[in-house]
Amino acid sequence: MEVISAVQRPSQAHIIAHPASGVRPDYDAEAKSESLYRRSENAAILLRDNNPNITDLSDRNRPTLLAERFSELYSNEYTDAFEELEKSRYREGAIIYHLLRVVRLAFEHCHKWNSKIEHELKLEQNEISKLDHGKILFRGKKLEEKKIIVIRQKDMVVQDFMETTIPTILPQKITPKAELQYKRYSECCVEILWWMCVQNPPIHLDWLHDRPKNQAPEYKFDSNLYRSYTLSGEYVDFCVWPLVRLHKNGPILSKGIAQGMHK
């Protein structure tokens, strides 16, 4: 039997009916063992909850893989959309602005949806038994339910963003192929960001705002955090792609990309 927790399920082979009463003599022991199994299982879930130092290697959407997918998004779909927008006679600065805006708005969109899920699950807490282990049972149940919900609602989150947000920010006067690549990039973007937002704790994106015009440089270029875009320098001119952290103020999963400049 595969061991999935510190406590195994009771074996049915050891359940023997009493010859006279028909009642199993080990019924109480079986019930206690089953209860202990459930509590152990939920405690294991609780241990992983909000603990970024514990990685579930069976999770295909674990943070390290999501950071890799986010970097691949920049290398592939971002680049394809960039090239097509160039063919539509958009300038480099405008293209970077439009594509980065998709990331910002998609990230906000996913956080709003995730907050709704958290709120609805929190309302169920009052219905949970007030046993001494009720808190563990509830939080374990909450995490398992959330996994199911986020999978089911992923397509809905993506569709809602594509139908409500993209039409309002779609670059104007572009070729049909540019529009197709832009929407493909946007769809891939919101899907990856959805999985980032529903992590526990959520994966965090760090942004560098554009330097105010006619003002002294505000951000020093840190090569530990960002890779240079086309120019290096002591200061940051503008952000091209955000850096990814395991959680807010946490370790870096992947560097961002920024344009360097000198005074």
C-alpha positions in Angstrom: 0.0 0.0 0.0 1.3 3.4 -0.9 2.0 5.5 2.2 0.4 9.0 1.8 0.7 10.2 5.4 2.2 9.4 8.7 -1.0 7.4 9.6 -2.3 4.7 7.3 -5.9 3.9 6.7 -7.1 0.9 8.8 -7.0 -2.4 6.9 -10.4 -3.9 6.1 -8.8 -7.3 6.4 -8.7 -6.9 10.2 -12.3 -6.0 10.7 -14.1 -9.1 12.1 -17.8 -9.2 13.0 -18.8 -10.5 16.4 -20.4 -13.9 16.0 -23.2 -13.2 18.4 -24.1 -9.6 18.0 -22.9 -8.9 14.5 -21.1 -5.8 15.8 -17.4 -5.4 15.0 -15.4 -5.5 18.2 -12.8 -3.2 16.7 -15.3 -0.7 15.4 -14.2 2.1 17.9 -10.5 1.5 17.1 -11.3 1.7 13.4 -13.2 5.0 13.8 -10.4 6.5 15.9 -7.8 5.4 13.3 -9.8 6.9 10.5 -10.2 10.1 12.4 -6.5 10.2 13.1 -5.8 9.6 9.5 -8.0 12.5 8.4 -6.4 14.8 11.0 -2.9 13.8 9.9 -3.7 14.4 6.3 -5.2 17.8 7.0 -2.3 18.7 9.2 0.1 18.0 6.3 -1.9 20.3 4.1 -1.9 22.9 6.8 1.9 22.6 7.1 2.3 23.5 3.4 -0.3 26.3 3.6 1.3 29.7 3.6 4.8 28.1 3.9 6.8 28.9 0.7 9.8 26.9 2.1 7.9 23.6 1.5 7.6 22.7 -2.2 5.1 20.1 -3.5 7.1 18.5 -6.3 4.0 16.9 -7.7 2.4 20.3 -8.4 2.8 21.2 -12.1 2.0 24.8 -11.2 4.5 25.2 -8.4 6.3 28.6 -8.2 9.6 27.6 -9.9 7.8 26.2 -12.9 5.5 29.3 -13.1 8.5 31.6 -13.1 10.0 29.6 -15.9 6.7 29.8 -17.9 6.6 33.6 -17.3 10.1 34.0 -18.7 9.2 31.8 -21.7 6.2 34.1 -22.2 8.5 37.0 -22.7 10.8 35.0 -25.0 8.0 33.6 -27.2 4.5 35.2 -27.2 5.8 38.6 -26.1 8.4 38.6 -28.9 5.9 37.5 -31.5 3.4 40.2 -30.6 6.2 42.8 -30.5 7.4 42.0 -34.0 3.8 42.2 -35.4 3.2 45.5 -33.7 6.4 46.8 -35.2 5.1 45.9 -38.6 2.0 47.9 -37.8 4.4 50.9 -37.5 4.3 51.1 -33.7 7.4 52.5 -32.1 9.4 50.5 -29.6 8.4 52.6 -26.6 4.7 52.3 -27.4 5.0 48.6 -27.9 6.7 48.0 -24.6 4.0 50.2 -22.9 1.1 48.2 -24.5 2.5 44.8 -23.7 3.5 45.6 -20.2 0.1 47.1 -19.5 -1.4 43.7 -20.3 0.7 42.2 -17.5 -0.3 44.8 -15.0 -4.0 44.7 -15.7 -4.1 40.9 -15.9 -2.3 40.7 -12.5 -4.9 43.0 -10.9 -7.7 41.1 -12.6 -6.5 37.7 -11.2 -6.0 39.1 -7.7 -9.6 40.4 -7.7 -11.0 36.9 -8.7 -8.8 35.2 -6.1 -10.0 37.6 -3.4 -13.6 36.6 -4.2 -12.8 32.9 -3.8 -11.0 33.6 -0.5 -14.0 35.6 0.7 -16.5 32.9 -0.2 -14.5 30.1 1.5 -14.1 32.2 4.6 -17.9 32.4 4.9 -18.0 28.6 5.3 -15.9 28.8 8.5 -18.9 29.4 10.7 -20.4 26.1 9.6 -17.4 24.0 10.7 -17.6 22.0 13.9 -16.1 23.7 17.0 -14.2 20.6 18.0 -10.6 21.0 19.2 -9.3 20.0 15.8 -12.0 22.0 13.9 -9.5 24.7 12.8 -7.2 22.1 11.2 -10.1 20.4 9.5 -11.5 23.6 8.1 -8.2 24.9 6.8 -7.4 21.6 5.2 -10.9 21.5 3.7 -10.5 25.1 2.5 -7.2 24.4 0.7 -8.5 21.3 -1.0 -11.7 23.1 -2.1 -9.7 26.1 -3.4 -7.6 23.8 -5.6 -10.8 22.5 -7.2 -12.3 26.0 -7.6 -9.2 27.6 -9.2 -8.9 24.8 -11.7 -12.6 25.1 -12.6 -12.6 28.9 -12.8 -9.3 29.3 -14.7 -11.0 29.4 -18.1 -13.7 31.8 -16.8 -11.0 34.1 -15.4 -9.2 34.1 -18.8 -12.4 34.6 -20.8 -13.6 37.4 -18.6 -10.3 39.3 -19.1 -10.3 38.8 -22.8 -13.9 39.9 -23.2 -14.0 42.8 -20.8 -10.4 44.3 -20.6 -8.7 43.5 -23.9 -11.2 45.3 -26.1 -10.6 48.5 -24.1 -6.8 48.4 -24.4 -6.3 46.8 -27.8 -3.8 48.9 -29.8 -5.5 50.8 -32.7 -4.9 50.5 -36.4 -2.9 47.3 -36.3 -2.9 44.4 -38.8 -5.1 41.3 -38.3 -2.0 39.2 -37.6 -0.8 41.8 -35.0 -4.2 41.6 -33.3 -4.1 37.8 -33.3 -0.6 37.7 -31.8 -1.5 40.4 -29.2 -4.5 38.5 -28.1 -2.6 35.2 -28.0 0.0 36.9 -25.8 -2.7 38.4 -23.5 -4.4 35.0 -23.1 -1.2 33.2 -22.2 -0.3 36.0 -19.8 -3.5 36.0 -17.8 -3.5 32.2 -17.5 0.1 32.1 -16.0 -0.7 35.1 -13.7 -3.8 33.3 -12.5 -1.8 30.4 -11.2 0.7 32.8 -9.7 -2.0 34.7 -7.8 -3.7 31.6 -6.3 -0.4 30.3 -4.8 -0.3 30.3 -1.0 1.2 32.8 -0.4 0.8 34.5 -3.8 3.7 34.9 -6.1 4.7 38.6 -6.2 5.7 40.8 -9.2 8.0 43.7 -8.6 7.5 46.8 -10.8 9.7 49.7 -11.6 7.8 52.7 -12.7 8.9 54.8 -15.5 11.3 57.6 -14.6 9.4 61.0 -14.5 10.3 63.2 -17.4 12.7 66.1 -16.8 13.5 64.8 -13.3 16.7 63.2 -11.9 17.0 59.4 -12.2 15.2 57.7 -9.3 16.2 54.1 -9.4 19.7 52.7 -9.4 20.2 49.7 -11.8 20.7 46.5 -9.7 22.0 43.7 -11.9 21.0 41.2 -9.2 17.4 42.1 -9.8 17.2 43.1 -13.5 18.8 42.3 -16.8 19.6 45.0 -19.2 17.2 45.5 -22.2 19.3 47.1 -24.9 21.3 49.6 -22.8 23.1 49.2 -19.5 23.7 52.1 -17.1 23.9 53.2 -13.5 20.2 54.0 -13.4 17.0 52.6 -14.7 15.2 54.4 -17.5 12.1 52.2 -17.7 10.9 48.7 -16.9 10.3 46.2 -19.7 9.4 43.1 -17.7 8.8 42.6 -14.0 10.9 40.5 -11.7 9.2 37.5 -10.0 9.5 36.8 -6.3 8.4 33.7 -4.4 6.2 36.0 -2.3 6.2 39.7 -1.3 9.8 40.7 -0.2 10.7 37.0 -0.8 13.6 35.4 -2.8 13.8 36.0 -6.5 12.5 33.4 -8.9 13.4 35.2 -12.1 15.0 38.5 -12.9 13.1 41.4 -14.5 14.2 43.4 -17.6 14.9 47.1 -17.6 16.5 49.7 -19.7 19.7 51.2 -18.3 20.8 54.8 -18.5 23.4 57.3 -17.2 22.9 60.8 -15.7 
